[in-house]
């Protein structure tokens, strides 16, 4: 069921970014959001990321927590999916400096 939902969401995502300048970046952000909303938002709402006493103190911490919960929920995302979710959460909530290898500045 989840795999079918995931495939459907990703197919819709591909349709949205086709032909858009900077489509790869838009696709990455959208993919991270879709993955997060499909797998994580059932237990995590905005308040877990907006609280004052956050467990994550850096971009690397955010990625570490994404990896931890990915394994605990059995999602078994690929590295690029973990990266996409990490970038989505960081852009949406945390705004930690992102390593250049993970967040290229050329969004052309």
N, C-alpha and C positions, 0 to 999 in steps of 0.2 A: 504494500500500500504506500509506504513512505517513498520507496524507489520510484513508483509510478508518479507520485506527486512531484518528486524532485525532477524527473525527466520532463514532465509537463511544464513545470516552472522554468526550467532551463531552456526549453524550446521556445517558450514565450519570450524569455529574455533575449535569446538570439534574434528573434524577430524585431525586438525594440531597438537594438543597437546596430542593425544592419545599415550601413551607409552613413552613419553619424560620424562626423570628424571626432577623432579621439575615442572612437568606439571601443577600443581595447580597454581603456581606462574606465569608461562607462560600464562596460560589460563586467569588469572586475568588481567594481563597487556594487553593481546590481547582483552579481553572483554571490558576493559576501552577504548581502542583505537577504536574498532568497534562502541561502543555506541557513543563516541564523534564524530567520523567521520559521523555517520549516522544522528545524531540529531543536532550537534553544528557547524560543519565546514562550513555549508552554510553561516553563519553570522560571524563566528570567523575564521580568518586565523592565521598563525603563528605570525603575527605582533602584535596581541592583547596580546599575552603572552610574547613577546620578548621586548616590549617597556620598556623604562627606568622607567617611572612613573607608576608602577604597583599598582593596587588597593589592591591586595592580598599581605599581609606582613607575612603570616605564612601558615602552612599546614591547620590549622583550617579555615583560611580565604578562601583558595582555595576551601575547602569542602563547606563552606557557599555559595560561588558564584555558585558552581555546583548545590547545592540545590535550590538556588534562580532561576536560569535560567531553571532548570528542571521544576519547578512549573509554571514559566511564559510561557514556550513553551507547557505545557500540556503533557510532556513525562510521568510524574508520575512514575519515576524509583523506584525500590525497594532500600532499604538501601544498599544492597550489590552492586548494580549497581552504585549508587552514590559513594560508596567507591572505586569501580574499576576505574571510570572516574577520581576521585580525585587523586588516586595513579598514573594513567597514566599521567595526566597533571603535577603532581609534579615531577615524574621521567623524563619526557620529557623536561619541561621548567623551573620549579621553584627550585627544589632541596632544599626545606625547610626540616628541621629535621622532620621526620615522627614519630608519637607516636608509641611505640612498639606494642600496641594492633592493630594498623592499618597496620603496616609494620613489621611483624616478621622477625628477623634476620636469623632464621634458614630456609634457602631456599633449603634444602637438597633434 
